[in-house]
Amino acid sequence: MNEAPRRRARDLGIQVGVLPTGAWNAITDVHGVKVGHQTIRDGDRVHTGVTVIVPHDGNVFQQKVPAAVCVGNGYGKMTGIAQVRELGNIESPIALTNTLNVFAALEGLVRYTLAQPGNESVTSVNAIAGETHDGRISDIRGLHVKADHVLAALASAKSGAVEEGCVGAGTGTWCLGFKGGIGTASRRVASDDGAYTVGVLVQSNYDGILTINGAPVGREFTTATKAAATPASGDGSCMIVVATDAPLDARNLERLAKRALMGLARTGSVMDNGSGDFVIAFSTAYRIAANVGLLNPPVALVSNDHMNALFLAAAEATEEALYNSLFMANTTVGFDGVRREAIPLDRVVEICARYNVLNLQQRHPVY
């Protein structure tokens, strides 16, 4: 099947919000952050994988980063939450995969951490792994993700442009009636607010009635695409990872994470009963040493009064990342003949133009 080339939201002329993006419009615009994927396919039966987010180039266990978690709806299996909330930091890269392979992701992260030079005496690791359920498209009971896939994703992690759509942890996901996947975006705040960057990466796998820049796109789809116009079971999930170079403590990182859920809501999600919607936010601005003395070194933090621009950045970047996860995904035929269509971009453009939410000056042709 020859499917039309996929396009990111901005390539279609869909400009989300008012803040500028970073150079890559990706989570990797936050300096030092890297992303790696391992995609696992076997005919129509297996469509799954793992995606990793690495906060910095060093030993993350020895040089932890401040972090916080926000749970929108807790129907999910994200690991490591308790310690992040207790201590306010993360000490491993973050792995995303499918529901039944969280344990394989954990094993991979632990093996990676124990093997890092300087960790020879480490006997406890709080690894961070999140998931969404890809069992409608992939043979999830086959437990196809292994620890070695996680290690391979970590070895391949890089900065720069991030592959999106049906890749890594997004290979078998669906979203708002169409094929979902991995998406990313970023925002920069003004110099008066510190010229900081907020980057977001999402694994989209949730229901709702699709809204794009306020346009009721899901409602406008015809009976032929009724699945996009009417919420299904509500089952599904969304994992959201927020990175920033703004110096924030765990308290304000949790506040930042909450605003990412506003971006999720703007796309049409109401975080249904069967949806696990988790946000983990971290800052790369400073490190928390594993073997610090009596007092932590002082860090100048962004004040509460200057958080608004960062809040806006998190909401905008999340919304656009979710659109990118949809727009970059390809039609996928799964096991038992289940077919999840890619969202038709020409129809999206037509609807958005009719509702005057399309920036025609930025639009690239849809072939």
C-alpha positions as CSV (number, residue, x, y, z in Angstrom):
1,M,0.0,0.0,0.0
2,N,1.4,3.4,-1.0
3,E,0.4,5.8,1.7
4,A,0.8,9.6,1.3
5,P,3.9,11.0,3.0
6,R,3.3,11.9,6.6
7,R,3.8,15.5,7.8
8,R,4.2,17.1,11.2
9,A,1.7,19.6,12.4
10,R,3.7,22.6,11.4
11,D,4.4,21.2,8.0
12,L,0.6,21.2,7.5
13,G,0.3,24.8,8.7
14,I,-1.1,23.8,12.1
15,Q,0.7,26.2,14.4
16,V,-0.1,25.4,18.0
17,G,0.0,28.3,20.5
18,V,2.1,31.4,20.5
19,L,5.6,30.5,21.7
20,P,8.4,29.7,19.4
21,T,9.8,26.1,19.1
22,G,13.4,25.0,19.5
23,A,15.6,24.1,16.5
24,W,14.3,20.5,16.3
25,N,10.8,21.2,17.8
26,A,11.6,18.1,19.9
27,I,12.4,17.1,23.5
28,T,16.1,17.0,22.4
29,D,16.0,20.8,22.1
30,V,16.7,20.7,25.9
31,H,20.5,20.4,25.9
32,G,21.8,17.0,26.8
33,V,18.6,15.1,26.4
34,K,18.7,12.1,24.0
35,V,16.1,9.7,22.7
36,G,16.5,6.2,21.4
37,H,14.1,3.6,19.9
38,Q,13.9,-0.1,19.3
39,T,11.1,-1.1,17.1
40,I,9.9,-4.8,17.0
41,R,7.8,-6.1,14.1
42,D,7.0,-9.6,13.0
43,G,4.6,-9.6,10.1
44,D,1.1,-8.6,11.2
45,R,1.4,-10.3,14.6
46,V,3.9,-8.1,16.4
47,H,4.0,-4.3,16.5
48,T,5.7,-3.1,19.6
49,G,9.0,-1.7,21.0
50,V,10.7,0.5,23.5
51,T,11.6,4.2,23.6
52,V,14.1,5.7,26.0
53,I,14.7,9.2,27.2
54,V,18.2,9.9,28.6
55,P,18.5,13.1,30.7
56,H,22.2,13.8,30.2
57,D,25.4,12.2,28.9
58,G,26.8,11.3,32.4
59,N,26.1,8.7,34.9
60,V,22.4,9.4,35.8
61,F,22.6,7.4,39.0
62,Q,25.6,9.3,40.3
63,Q,24.4,12.6,39.0
64,K,20.6,12.6,39.4
65,V,18.3,15.2,38.1
66,P,15.4,16.9,39.9
67,A,12.0,15.4,38.8
68,A,8.3,15.0,39.6
69,V,5.4,12.9,38.6
70,C,1.8,13.9,38.0
71,V,-0.9,11.2,37.7
72,G,-3.9,12.4,35.6
73,N,-5.7,9.1,35.8
74,G,-4.0,6.2,37.4
75,Y,-5.1,3.2,35.3
76,G,-1.5,2.4,34.4
77,K,1.7,0.7,35.4
78,M,4.4,3.4,35.7
79,T,7.2,2.3,38.0
80,G,9.3,4.3,40.4
81,I,6.7,6.9,41.3
82,A,7.0,6.5,45.1
83,Q,10.6,7.3,45.2
84,V,10.4,10.2,42.8
85,R,7.7,11.7,44.9
86,E,9.7,11.0,48.1
87,L,13.1,12.3,47.0
88,G,12.3,14.6,44.1
89,N,14.7,13.2,41.6
90,I,15.3,10.4,39.0
91,E,18.4,8.2,38.9
92,S,17.9,6.3,35.6
93,P,16.9,7.0,32.1
94,I,13.2,6.7,31.4
95,A,11.8,3.8,29.3
96,L,8.4,3.6,27.6
97,T,7.0,0.3,26.3
98,N,3.8,-1.8,26.4
99,T,1.8,-2.8,29.4
100,L,3.1,-6.4,29.9
101,N,6.7,-5.5,29.2
102,V,7.3,-2.9,31.9
103,F,9.3,-5.6,33.8
104,A,11.6,-6.2,30.8
105,A,12.1,-2.4,30.6
106,L,13.0,-2.3,34.2
107,E,15.5,-5.1,33.8
108,G,17.1,-3.3,30.9
109,L,17.4,-0.1,32.9
110,V,18.8,-1.8,35.9
111,R,21.3,-3.7,33.9
112,Y,22.4,-0.5,32.2
113,T,22.7,1.4,35.4
114,L,24.7,-1.4,37.2
115,A,27.1,-1.5,34.2
116,Q,28.0,2.2,34.3
117,P,31.5,3.0,35.5
118,G,31.3,4.2,39.1
119,N,28.3,2.1,40.0
120,E,30.2,-1.0,41.0
121,S,28.9,-0.9,44.5
122,V,25.3,0.0,43.6
123,T,22.7,-2.4,45.0
124,S,19.4,-0.5,44.6
125,V,18.1,1.3,41.5
126,N,14.8,3.2,41.1
127,A,14.3,2.7,37.4
128,I,11.5,4.7,35.7
129,A,9.4,2.7,33.2
130,G,6.0,3.7,31.8
131,E,3.6,2.0,29.4
132,T,0.5,2.1,27.2
133,H,-1.4,-1.0,26.0
134,D,-0.7,-2.0,22.4
135,G,-2.6,-5.3,22.6
136,R,-5.3,-4.3,20.0
137,I,-2.7,-4.3,17.3
138,S,0.1,-6.4,18.6
139,D,0.4,-9.8,20.2
140,I,1.0,-8.3,23.7
141,R,0.8,-11.7,25.4
142,G,3.9,-12.8,23.5
143,L,6.1,-10.6,25.7
144,H,8.3,-9.6,22.8
145,V,10.2,-6.8,24.4
146,K,13.4,-8.0,26.1
147,A,15.9,-6.3,28.3
148,D,18.4,-6.3,25.4
149,H,16.0,-4.2,23.4
150,V,16.1,-1.6,26.1
151,L,19.9,-1.7,26.1
152,A,20.0,-1.3,22.3
153,A,17.7,1.7,22.5
154,L,19.9,3.3,25.1
155,A,23.0,2.6,23.0
156,S,21.3,4.3,20.0
157,A,20.0,7.3,21.9
158,K,20.9,10.6,20.3
159,S,20.1,14.3,20.2
160,G,18.8,16.1,17.2
161,A,15.7,15.1,15.2
162,V,13.5,12.5,16.9
163,E,11.8,9.8,14.8
164,E,8.0,9.9,15.4
165,G,4.9,7.9,14.7
166,C,5.0,4.1,14.4
167,V,8.4,3.7,16.1
168,G,9.6,2.3,19.4
169,A,7.0,2.3,22.1
170,G,4.5,3.9,19.7
171,T,4.7,1.0,17.1
172,G,1.4,-0.6,18.2
173,T,-0.5,2.3,19.7
174,W,-3.7,4.0,18.6
175,C,-5.1,7.4,19.4
176,L,-8.5,9.1,19.0
177,G,-9.7,6.5,16.5
178,F,-6.6,6.5,14.4
179,K,-3.1,5.1,14.5
180,G,-1.1,6.8,17.2
181,G,2.5,6.6,18.2
182,I,5.5,8.7,19.4
183,G,5.4,12.5,19.1
184,T,7.5,15.3,20.3
185,A,7.6,19.1,20.3
186,S,9.3,22.0,22.2
187,R,8.9,25.6,23.2
188,R,11.2,28.4,24.1
189,V,10.2,31.2,26.6
190,A,11.2,34.8,26.2
191,S,14.4,36.2,27.6
192,D,12.5,38.1,30.3
193,D,11.4,34.6,31.5
194,G,14.9,33.1,31.3
195,A,15.0,32.0,27.6
196,Y,14.5,28.5,28.8
197,T,13.4,25.5,26.7
198,V,10.6,23.0,27.5
199,G,10.6,19.8,25.5
200,V,7.9,17.1,25.5
201,L,7.8,13.5,24.2
202,V,4.5,11.5,24.2
203,Q,3.4,7.9,23.7
204,S,-0.3,8.4,22.5
205,N,-2.8,5.6,23.0
206,Y,-6.1,7.2,24.2
207,D,-9.7,7.9,23.3
208,G,-11.8,11.0,22.9
209,I,-13.2,13.2,20.2
210,L,-10.3,14.8,18.3
211,T,-9.9,18.5,18.5
212,I,-7.1,20.3,16.6
213,N,-6.4,23.9,17.6
214,G,-10.0,24.2,18.7
215,A,-11.5,22.8,15.5
216,P,-13.9,19.8,16.0
217,V,-12.0,17.6,13.6
218,G,-13.3,14.3,15.1
219,R,-16.9,15.5,14.8
220,E,-16.4,16.5,11.2
221,F,-15.3,13.1,10.0
222,T,-17.8,11.2,8.0
223,T,-19.6,8.0,8.9
224,A,-16.8,6.1,7.1
225,T,-14.4,7.3,9.9
226,K,-17.0,7.2,12.6
227,A,-14.4,5.7,15.0
228,A,-12.8,9.0,15.1
229,A,-16.0,11.0,15.7
230,T,-17.3,8.9,18.6
231,P,-15.4,7.9,21.7
232,A,-14.9,4.1,21.9
233,S,-14.4,2.2,25.2
234,G,-12.2,4.9,26.8
235,D,-9.5,2.3,27.4
236,G,-6.0,3.4,26.6
237,S,-3.3,5.6,28.0
238,C,-0.9,8.5,27.4
239,M,2.6,8.8,28.7
240,I,4.1,12.3,28.7
241,V,7.7,13.1,29.4
242,V,8.6,16.8,30.0
243,A,12.1,18.0,30.0
244,T,13.4,21.6,30.7
245,D,16.6,23.4,31.2
246,A,14.9,25.8,33.6
247,P,16.2,25.4,37.2
248,L,13.2,24.0,39.0
249,D,12.8,22.0,42.1
250,A,10.5,19.0,42.5
251,R,7.6,21.2,43.6
252,N,7.6,23.4,40.6
253,L,8.4,20.4,38.3
254,E,5.2,18.8,39.5
255,R,3.3,22.1,38.8
256,L,4.8,22.0,35.3
257,A,3.8,18.4,34.8
258,K,0.2,19.3,35.6
259,R,0.1,21.8,32.8
260,A,1.1,19.1,30.3
261,L,-2.3,17.5,31.0
262,M,-3.9,20.7,29.8
263,G,-2.3,20.0,26.4
264,L,-3.7,16.5,26.5
265,A,-7.2,17.8,27.2
266,R,-7.0,20.2,24.3
267,T,-6.7,17.3,21.8
268,G,-10.0,15.8,23.0
269,S,-9.1,13.5,26.0
270,V,-11.0,13.6,29.2
271,M,-8.7,11.0,30.8
272,D,-11.3,8.2,30.8
273,N,-11.7,5.6,33.5
274,G,-9.6,3.1,31.7
275,S,-6.9,5.5,30.7
276,G,-3.5,5.7,32.4
277,D,-2.3,9.3,31.9
278,F,1.1,9.9,33.5
279,V,3.5,12.9,33.3
280,I,7.1,12.8,34.5
281,A,8.9,16.1,34.3
282,F,12.6,16.7,35.0
283,S,15.1,19.5,34.8
284,T,18.6,19.3,33.4
285,A,19.7,22.6,34.9
286,Y,21.6,21.1,37.8
287,R,22.6,17.7,39.3
288,I,21.9,16.1,42.6
289,A,25.0,14.1,43.6
290,A,24.5,10.5,44.9
291,N,27.0,11.0,47.7
292,V,26.4,14.6,48.7
293,G,27.5,15.8,52.2
294,L,25.4,17.3,54.9
295,L,24.1,20.2,52.8
296,N,23.1,20.2,49.1
297,P,24.9,23.0,47.1
298,P,22.7,26.0,46.7
299,V,20.8,26.4,43.4
300,A,19.1,29.5,42.2
301,L,15.6,28.5,41.2
302,V,12.9,30.1,39.0
303,S,10.5,31.9,41.2
304,N,6.8,31.1,41.4
305,D,6.0,34.4,39.7
306,H,7.9,33.5,36.6
307,M,6.4,30.0,36.1
308,N,3.6,31.1,33.9
309,A,5.6,31.1,30.7
310,L,6.9,27.6,31.4
311,F,3.3,26.5,32.2
312,L,2.3,27.8,28.8
313,A,5.2,26.1,27.1
314,A,4.4,22.7,28.6
315,A,0.7,22.9,27.5
316,E,1.6,24.0,24.0
317,A,4.4,21.5,23.5
318,T,2.3,18.6,24.7
319,E,-0.6,19.5,22.5
320,E,1.6,19.7,19.4
321,A,3.5,16.5,20.3
322,L,0.2,14.6,20.4
323,Y,-0.8,15.9,17.0
324,N,2.7,14.9,15.7
325,S,2.2,11.4,17.1
326,L,-1.0,11.1,15.0
327,F,0.2,12.8,11.9
328,M,3.4,10.9,11.6
329,A,1.9,7.5,12.2
330,N,1.2,5.1,9.3
331,T,-1.7,2.7,8.8
332,T,-1.0,-0.5,10.5
333,V,-2.6,-4.0,10.1
334,G,-2.2,-6.0,13.3
335,F,-2.8,-9.5,14.4
336,D,-6.3,-11.0,14.0
337,G,-6.7,-8.6,11.0
338,V,-7.2,-5.5,13.2
339,R,-6.5,-2.5,11.1
340,R,-5.8,1.0,12.5
341,E,-5.9,3.7,9.8
342,A,-3.5,6.7,9.7
343,I,-5.4,9.9,10.1
344,P,-6.0,11.3,6.5
345,L,-3.9,14.5,6.5
346,D,-5.7,16.1,3.5
347,R,-9.0,15.9,5.3
348,V,-7.4,17.4,8.5
349,V,-6.1,20.3,6.5
350,E,-9.5,20.9,4.8
351,I,-11.3,20.9,8.1
352,C,-8.8,23.1,9.9
353,A,-8.9,25.6,6.9
354,R,-12.7,25.7,7.1
355,Y,-12.5,26.6,10.8
356,N,-9.7,29.2,10.2
357,V,-7.1,27.4,12.4
358,L,-4.6,26.8,9.6
359,N,-1.6,29.0,8.9
360,L,-1.4,28.8,5.1
361,Q,2.0,30.6,5.0
362,Q,3.6,27.7,6.9
363,R,1.8,24.9,5.2
364,H,3.8,22.4,3.1
365,P,1.9,20.5,0.3
366,V,0.1,17.3,1.2
367,Y,0.6,14.9,-1.6
